[in-house]
Amino acid sequence: MASTGQATVDEGRYIVSRTVVIDAPRDRVWQALTEPEHIAKWFGQRAVIDSLTVGARGVFSWDEHGDMPLEIIEVDEPDRFGYRWGQADDPDLIRGTDVRFTLRELGGSTELTVVETGFDRVSDVESERRDALEGNRQGWNAELDELVAYLEAKAA
């Protein structure tokens, strides 16, 4: 069974973070984070990534939230993966936030940490920044729980 702490917010630095330990090897966690056919099983309903290279573009889609464009900003397989993502009305991701995943092997399990930064770019209005922080804190709680369930069900 995975160890799943809750996401936290650092309001002073505009950061959301969460660490979970998943009962799955690091290569499977890496695939679930980077391959569209796996991403769509736990993170929205659809995922497209042009290629797994820095600068590549893509989109994550949710039926209830719409399309979220993204650009890959870091690939260091199998340790680190990152992207900047934002709203459909901001295709250049000027107001996007940066999501970085760090994977650490723990025997047959994997410690996964997600850190999302850049909420100071989301809006010039402080209350909107705080709302985005809280919304994404809740989002990472739900989405990483889904990732854990997806990977651990596949292992069973």
N, C-alpha and C positions, 0 to 999 in steps of 0.2 A: 504494500500500500504506500502511496506517495506521501511525502510531507509537503503540505501546501499551506504556507502562511498567507496572510492577506496582503494585498497591495497597499503601499503607503504613499503619502504625498508629502513632499518638501515644498511648502508654499513659497518660501523665501527664494528658492532656486528654480521654481517651476518644474519640478521633477516628479514623475510617478515611477515607482519601482516595485518589483515583486520577485521573490525567489521561491522556486518549488523544486522538490526532488522527485524525479519520475522513475518508476521502476521499468526502465527501458534503456538499452544501450545508446550511447551518444550518437552513433550513426543513424539510428532510427529517429531520434529527436531532431537531428539535423534535417533529415528528409521531410519530416512533418512541418518544419519551419520554412523550407525552401522550395519544395516541389508542389506546384499548383494542385495536382490531384489529391495530395494529402492536406494542403492548406484548407481546401474547400470542405473538408470533413470536420474541421473544428473552428475555423475562423471565417465566418460568413458563409455564403452559399456558393460563391464562384471566386476563382483566383486566376489571374493571368500575369505571368512574368516573362518578359521577352527573352532574357537570358540571365544567368547567375553571374553577372559581372557588374562592377561599379559603373554607374551611369545608365544601366538598363532601366527601362520603364515597365510599369505594369498597373494592375488595378485589382483591388479587393472589392467584392460586391456583397451587400446584404440586402435582402428583400425589404427590411424595415428602415435601413439607413441610406440605401443607394450605393453609388460607386465612389470609391475612395482611391484616387490616383496615387501612385507611388514611384519613387526612384531609389534604386539600390545605392547605398552609400558605403557599405562595408561588406566584404566577403573574405573570411579567413577560415576556410573549412578545415576542421569541423569545430572550431572554437568560437568564432564570432560571426554574426550576420546582422546587418542593419539596413534600414531604409528610412527615407523621409516620406511621409504621407500627409494627405490633406483632403479637403472637400472637393467635390466635382466642380464647383465654381472657381477653383483656384488651381488650374492645371499646371501652372509653373511652380506650385508648392511654396509660394512666397510666405504664406501663413501656416505652412506645414510643421509638423513635429517630427523629431528624429526618434526612431525606435531601434534599440540595439539589444540583441540577445547574446548572452555569453553562456557557453556550455562547458561544463566541467565533468569529466568522467569520475564516477564514484563506484568502482568495482563494476557491477552489472547495471548500475543505476546512473542517472545523469542529474546533476544540479543545473538548473536553468534559471538564469536571472534575466529579466527584462527591465530596461531602463528607458523611459520615454522623456525626452527633454524638448525644450523649445516652445513651451506654452506661452512664453512672453511674446512670441510672434503671432499667436492666434488672433489677438485683438488688441486694440489700444485701450479698451475698456477693462478695468481690473476685474469687475464682477464676471465678465464673460471669460476671462482667463481662469478664474477660480471655478466657474461652472465646467469648463473644459477639463481642468485637472480632476475634478470630482467625477465627471462622466467617464473619463478614461481610467480612473482608479477602479470604478465599478466594472468597466469593460474588461480590464485585465484580470480582475477576480473571476468573472464569468468565463472569459475566453481561455485562460490558462487552465481552469478547471475542466473545460471541454477538451483541451489538448491532453491533459493527464488521463482523462477517461478514455479518449480515443486510443492513445498509445498503450495503456494498460489493458484495454479490452483486446487489442490486437495481439498482445503477448499471452493472453489467457488461452 
